[in-house]
């Protein structure tokens, strides 16, 4: 009997915050995304573009691939 009661209390303790997180979005204020002023990281259009930009910035090019070549 104690195990069942303990399991029930544990279930309620875990489920209550999860159910509260699923509350309608109207009650929560919308999240504001601030513009990030740090370095911009994006895919290069070509290997030459990546090489040129790295040379301009004085950086190394990190190349990593999971594909078989």
C-alpha positions in Angstrom: 0.0 0.0 0.0 2.8 2.4 0.8 4.5 1.7 -2.5 1.3 2.5 -4.4 0.8 5.7 -2.4 4.5 6.7 -2.9 4.3 6.0 -6.7 1.1 8.1 -6.9 2.6 11.0 -5.1 5.7 10.8 -7.3 3.6 10.7 -10.4 1.7 13.8 -9.3 4.9 15.6 -8.4 6.4 14.9 -11.8 3.3 15.5 -13.9 2.1 18.7 -12.3 5.0 20.9 -13.7 4.7 19.3 -17.1 1.0 20.0 -17.3 1.6 23.6 -16.2 4.2 24.0 -19.0 1.5 23.0 -21.5 -0.7 26.0 -20.4 -2.1 28.1 -23.3 0.4 30.5 -24.8 -2.0 33.4 -24.2 -1.2 33.4 -20.5 2.6 33.6 -21.1 4.2 36.7 -22.6 5.8 36.2 -26.0 9.6 35.6 -25.9 11.6 38.4 -27.4 14.6 37.5 -29.4 17.4 40.1 -29.2 19.7 40.6 -32.2 23.0 38.8 -31.6 26.0 41.1 -32.2 28.6 38.4 -32.2 30.4 36.7 -35.1 28.2 35.3 -37.9 28.6 31.6 -38.6 27.1 30.2 -41.8 27.8 27.7 -44.6 30.2 28.9 -47.3 28.9 28.7 -50.9 32.1 27.2 -52.1 35.5 26.1 -50.8 37.2 29.1 -52.4 34.8 31.5 -50.6 35.6 29.8 -47.3 39.3 30.0 -48.0 39.2 33.6 -48.9 37.1 34.6 -45.9 39.4 32.7 -43.5 42.4 34.3 -45.0 40.8 37.8 -44.6 40.1 37.1 -41.0 43.4 35.3 -40.3 41.6 32.2 -39.2 42.0 28.4 -39.8 39.3 26.5 -41.7 37.8 23.6 -39.8 36.6 20.9 -42.1 34.6 18.0 -40.8 32.6 15.5 -42.7 30.6 12.4 -41.8 30.2 11.4 -45.4 32.4 8.9 -47.2 34.6 10.3 -49.8 
